[in-house]
């Protein structure tokens, strides 16, 4: 269970469309540094550290918190029986699969076709509605999605007004004065900011809330201290997913995994902190080398 949760956090950081709050990070980055983070750019930067994390983290958890059941020889047989019982794919399932490929394809190649991620998602939903695979009544029943849409608008507006009325500028100048006074290189200064941004997530019960409250401020401070703007925006966006693995409430999926009652709270927090260190080392170490190779800094 813990492995499933931690790997879901990692995979969420690898793609722009893999977590609901990722477009919020991209939007705030554009408003701050006037540079667009596209689906392909995000995936290209995240793919190497993401794959390394997906290899290392499950292996580490297997060593320090091994599962009670390590072998299930009957699983393939049971799975095949269930598949046989389900029969071939239905018409609606085929339409759903085709729509998924269409949407993901537009997310990947949309920049070349002048189609952004939101337009691609709406197009995919429209296809499902027109073909009857999904009904409007079913859409209205997805209260979590509507909550996300509503709160994102508020968070983006809030971040904009915080910037407009000078709070972000004041915070940036204060932190720049403090960190800049240490006489460190931009790499070390950014490292300090990364740790502050990451571990203050203990005080947030939502990734979107944390991003809305702190992303713009930390991005502004990072660029003021000499960090390449696009590089800083991507790193903070990646960390905005990875920090969700710290607690049982830090990201939307966490309460669901924890609520299964397989992992005690003390172990959830303890291993969450340990994995956070591993992820930071991988993403700033392996990731840093990869980002240097592809020219982000």
C-alpha positions in Angstrom: 0.0 0.0 0.0 2.8 2.4 0.9 4.6 1.6 -2.3 1.5 2.2 -4.4 1.1 5.6 -2.7 4.7 6.7 -3.0 5.0 5.7 -6.6 1.7 7.4 -7.4 3.2 10.6 -6.0 6.3 10.2 -8.2 4.3 9.4 -11.4 2.2 12.5 -10.7 5.3 14.7 -10.8 6.3 13.3 -14.2 3.6 14.7 -16.4 1.8 18.0 -16.6 -1.6 16.3 -16.7 -0.8 13.6 -14.1 -2.0 15.6 -11.1 -4.9 18.1 -10.9 -2.7 20.9 -9.5 0.1 20.7 -12.1 -1.7 23.0 -14.5 -2.0 25.5 -11.6 1.8 25.4 -11.2 2.2 26.0 -15.0 -0.2 28.9 -14.9 1.5 30.6 -11.9 4.9 30.0 -13.6 3.6 31.8 -16.8 2.2 34.7 -14.8 5.5 35.0 -12.9 8.2 34.5 -15.5 6.2 34.8 -18.7 7.3 31.4 -20.0 5.0 28.5 -20.9 5.6 25.1 -19.5 4.3 22.6 -22.1 3.4 19.0 -21.7 6.4 17.8 -23.7 8.8 20.1 -21.9 7.6 18.9 -18.5 7.8 15.2 -19.4 11.3 15.6 -21.0 12.6 17.2 -17.8 11.0 14.8 -15.4 11.4 11.5 -17.2 14.9 10.6 -16.1 14.7 11.4 -12.3 11.2 10.1 -12.4 12.2 6.7 -13.7 15.1 6.5 -11.2 12.7 7.3 -8.4 10.3 4.6 -9.6 13.1 2.1 -9.5 14.8 3.1 -6.2 11.7 3.9 -4.0 9.9 0.6 -4.4 13.1 -1.4 -3.9 14.0 0.6 -0.8 10.5 0.2 0.7 10.6 -3.6 0.0 13.8 -3.7 2.0 12.8 -1.6 5.0 9.0 -2.4 5.1 8.5 -5.7 3.3 5.0 -6.9 2.4 3.6 -9.8 4.5 2.6 -11.7 1.3 5.5 -11.9 -1.2 4.1 -14.6 -3.5 0.6 -15.0 -5.1 0.9 -17.8 -7.7 -2.8 -17.9 -8.2 -3.1 -14.3 -9.2 -2.5 -14.8 -12.9 -5.1 -17.5 -13.1 -7.7 -15.5 -11.2 -7.0 -12.5 -13.4 -7.5 -14.5 -16.6 -10.7 -16.0 -15.3 -12.0 -12.5 -14.6 -11.0 -11.3 -18.1 -12.7 -14.3 -19.7 -15.8 -13.6 -17.7 -15.8 -9.9 -18.9 -15.6 -11.0 -22.6 -14.3 -8.8 -25.4 -14.2 -5.0 -25.2 -17.6 -3.3 -25.7 -18.3 -0.5 -28.1 -18.2 2.1 -25.3 -14.9 0.7 -24.1 -13.3 1.0 -27.5 -14.5 4.6 -27.9 -13.1 5.4 -24.4 -9.7 3.9 -25.4 -9.6 5.8 -28.7 -10.6 9.0 -26.9 -7.8 8.5 -24.4 -5.2 8.1 -27.1 -6.6 11.2 -28.9 -6.4 13.3 -25.7 -3.0 12.1 -24.7 -1.8 12.6 -28.2 -3.0 16.2 -28.2 -1.3 16.8 -24.8 2.0 15.6 -26.2 1.8 17.2 -29.7 -0.6 20.0 -28.9 2.0 22.7 -28.9 2.8 22.1 -32.6 -1.0 22.1 -33.4 -1.7 25.2 -31.2 -3.9 23.1 -29.0 -3.4 23.6 -25.2 -4.0 21.0 -22.5 -7.4 22.3 -21.4 -8.7 22.4 -25.0 -7.5 18.8 -25.5 -9.3 17.7 -22.3 -12.5 19.4 -23.2 -12.4 17.9 -26.7 -12.0 14.4 -25.2 -14.9 15.0 -22.8 -17.0 16.3 -25.7 -16.4 13.1 -27.7 -17.5 11.0 -24.8 -20.6 13.1 -24.3 -21.6 13.0 -27.9 -21.1 9.3 -28.3 -23.0 8.6 -25.1 -20.1 6.9 -23.3 -20.5 9.5 -20.5 -23.7 11.4 -19.7 -23.9 14.9 -18.4 -25.7 13.7 -15.3 -22.6 11.6 -14.6 -20.4 14.6 -15.1 -22.5 16.7 -12.6 -22.1 13.9 -10.1 -18.3 14.3 -10.1 -18.3 16.8 -7.2 -14.6 16.5 -6.6 -13.8 17.7 -10.1 -16.1 20.7 -9.8 -14.6 21.5 -6.4 -11.2 21.5 -8.0 -12.3 23.7 -10.9 -13.9 26.2 -8.6 -11.0 26.4 -6.1 -8.3 26.6 -8.8 -10.0 29.8 -10.1 -9.9 31.2 -6.6 -6.3 30.2 -6.0 -5.1 31.7 -9.3 -7.0 34.9 -8.5 -5.6 35.0 -5.0 -2.0 34.6 -6.2 -2.5 37.3 -8.7 -3.8 39.8 -6.1 -1.1 38.9 -3.7 1.4 39.8 -6.4 -0.6 42.9 -7.4 -0.7 44.4 -3.9 2.9 43.8 -3.2 3.0 40.9 -0.8 4.9 38.6 -3.1 7.4 41.4 -3.8 7.8 42.2 -0.1 8.3 38.5 0.8 10.8 38.1 -2.1 12.9 41.1 -1.0 12.9 39.9 2.6 14.1 36.4 1.7 16.5 37.6 -0.9 18.1 40.0 1.7 18.4 37.1 4.2 19.6 34.3 1.9 21.6 36.7 -0.3 23.4 37.9 2.8 24.8 34.4 3.3 27.0 34.9 0.2 26.1 31.6 -1.3 26.0 30.6 -5.0 22.6 30.5 -6.7 22.7 26.7 -6.6 23.1 26.6 -2.8 20.6 29.4 -2.3 18.1 27.5 -4.4 18.8 24.4 -2.4 17.8 26.2 0.8 14.6 27.5 -0.8 13.8 24.0 -2.1 14.0 22.5 1.4 11.9 25.3 2.8 9.2 25.0 0.1 9.2 21.2 0.4 9.0 20.7 4.2 6.5 23.5 4.9 4.0 21.1 3.3 3.5 19.6 6.7 1.3 22.6 7.4 -0.9 22.1 4.3 -3.6 19.6 3.7 -3.7 20.2 0.0 -1.1 20.4 -2.8 -3.2 23.0 -4.6 -3.4 25.2 -1.5 0.3 25.0 -1.0 1.0 25.9 -4.6 -1.5 28.7 -4.6 0.0 30.2 -1.4 3.7 29.7 -1.9 4.7 28.8 -5.5 4.8 32.3 -6.9 6.7 33.7 -3.9 9.4 31.0 -4.0 9.7 31.3 -7.8 10.1 35.0 -7.5 12.8 34.7 -4.8 14.6 32.0 -6.7 14.9 34.1 -9.8 15.9 37.1 -7.8 18.8 35.1 -6.4 20.0 34.1 -9.8 18.4 30.8 -10.5 17.4 30.3 -14.1 13.6 31.1 -14.1 12.4 28.2 -16.3 14.6 25.7 -14.3 13.3 27.0 -11.0 9.7 26.8 -12.2 10.0 23.2 -13.2 11.8 22.1 -10.1 9.3 23.7 -7.8 6.5 22.2 -9.9 8.0 18.7 -9.6 8.5 19.1 -5.8 4.8 20.3 -5.5 3.9 16.6 -6.2 6.7 14.8 -4.4 6.0 16.7 -1.1 2.6 15.1 -1.1 4.2 11.8 0.1 5.1 13.3 3.5 1.8 12.8 5.3 -1.5 11.1 5.2 -3.3 14.3 4.3 -0.8 16.1 2.0 -2.3 15.2 -1.3 -5.7 14.2 -2.5 -5.0 10.5 -2.8 -3.3 10.2 0.6 -6.4 9.9 2.8 -7.7 7.1 0.4 -4.6 5.0 0.7 -4.2 5.6 4.4 -7.8 5.0 5.0 -7.4 1.4 3.9 -5.8 0.9 7.4 -2.8 -1.2 6.2 -0.1 1.2 7.5 0.1 2.7 11.0 0.3 6.5 11.2 3.8 6.5 12.7 5.2 4.4 9.9 3.4 6.4 7.3 5.0 9.6 8.5 8.3 8.0 9.2 8.7 6.3 5.9 7.2 9.4 4.2 10.0 11.5 5.6 12.7 9.0 4.6 11.3 8.7 1.1 11.2 12.5 0.8 15.0 12.6 1.4 15.6 9.9 -1.2 13.4 11.7 -3.7 15.1 15.1 -3.1 18.5 13.5 -3.6 17.4 11.8 -6.8 15.6 14.7 -8.3 18.3 17.3 -7.5 21.2 14.9 -8.0 20.3 12.7 -11.0 17.8 15.3 -12.1 20.2 18.1 -11.8 22.7 16.3 -14.1 20.0 15.5 -16.6 18.7 19.1 -16.6 22.2 20.3 -17.2 22.5 17.9 -20.1 19.3 19.2 -21.8 20.3 22.8 -21.2 17.9 23.9 -18.5 20.7 25.5 -16.5 
